[in-house]
């Protein structure tokens, strides 16, 4: 119960701070869409970002996911050493329980950033032929913009990887607020770059803003290390237990991240051959659809993942944390899905429908949003389940499932895109992600007994029933509002969907009915 309460308070704090960053991120995307529109120039920007994401995912994110549970266990041991004054303190602590450094984390940071720098230089030199692979539909008419964007964005990869590793150190120590704040300076810089410099310098202003914003993010993450006196630079220990545990997890994590990013790469490459603006519509459609997952589920996982890592040797506690995570995820995302299904065009128009982002761009992006909705639920659920598997040191199973999902996505892209266009690409993505969520849940239940199948089935059934009610109430509300302004329709329909869901959950006396009340209670206690 104490673990749940601590995770809940930390998740609420992270969610509140992340909300500010998320709103700024939405403003950033709206400004970018208004300045550049959904055309070839913005398509090239998103393709360049895709290459950066691949590099960061394969090397940077994999290391961060591996170091967090290791640091969490060492930080917990620091607290025990400080409380008991036990002799022979663990790695990372002195006899008083003070942090003296984490050799495994430091070794991962040095190795990871150096490797990223070397690979980034090689990819930058080969940017021209790589651009042809990344976006065959754009490369033929490219005037050098795509190559320039690729090279500039690659400069930021080392900064972002260092930021993520510092975030893993902070999460392992149970400090979350500074990580949640890092998006604020980044988004402010990107907004200024697009709004003030974009009209004069074009899309390259975004790329250089990306580098400057990434630097500010990294500098912000150095503050909690200074404040809490965590020792960053320590000995390089290629033989230590922390580094050995990290390296045991990294290969499978790298494969898993590669699979995820190959999906993105293929989606954008195929989209570049469909029609101008397709890459932008798919990217912005997913950004808009995944905002709730970014705001709520990612905020929940920030404290939940290290808590799972610390509870790895206590299966009952870990199982409770997992089901807590899946229950909250579905409860939060279901009314969002219902509202987006009813008024996708209104939501897209409200977010992006201004400036150079015309009605055709709004319609294409709204289409992508609708077909992404199953993926939203699947990603939120799988995020929680995969984290439980990682917490017990099992990365291979989820990675193998990711490979199966990747094959489904790639085949779906190639088969459906020529026939259906953007809906075909997004449908392939959604099907692959739902399959991955189902298979991962089965694997974690069968292999580690961390997922109670009956309990999970009950959560899914209640989500479907309450989601249907939410959709019906949202649709009726939208009809009643008619041609009212988007600024009124979108929030009212969203609230109606939430009311419909909560009414059914209370009629069923479902445990998920308490989620909203718990969040409100935490807000009152923190006020």
Secondary structure, 3 states (H helix, E strand, C coil): CHHHHHHHHHHHHHHHHHHHHHHHHHHHHHHHHHHHCCCHHHHHHHHHHHHHHHHHHHHHHHHHHHHHHHHHHHHHHHHHHHHHCCCCCCCCECCCCCECCCHHHHHHHHHHHHHHHHHHHHHHHCHHHHHHHHCHHHHCCCCCHHHHHHHHHHHCHHHHHHHHHHHHHHHHCCCCHHHHHHHHHHHHHHHHHHHHHHHHHCCHHHHHHHHHHHHHHHHHHHHHHHHCCCCCCCCCCCCCHHHHHHHHHHHHHHHHHHHHHHHHHHHHHHHCCCCCCHHHHHHHHHHHHCHHHHHHHHHHHHHHHHHHHHCCCCHHHHHHHHHHHHHHHHHHHHHHHHHHHHCHHHHHHHHHCCCCCCHHHHHHHHHHHHHHHHHHHHHHHHHHHHHHHHHCCCCHHHHHHHHHHHHHHHHHHHHHHHHHCHHHHHHHHHHHHHHHHHHHHHHHHHHHCCCCHHHHHHHHHHHHHHHHHHHHHHHHHHHHHCCCCHHHHHHHHHHHHHHHHHHHHHHCCCHHHHHHHHHHHHHHHHC
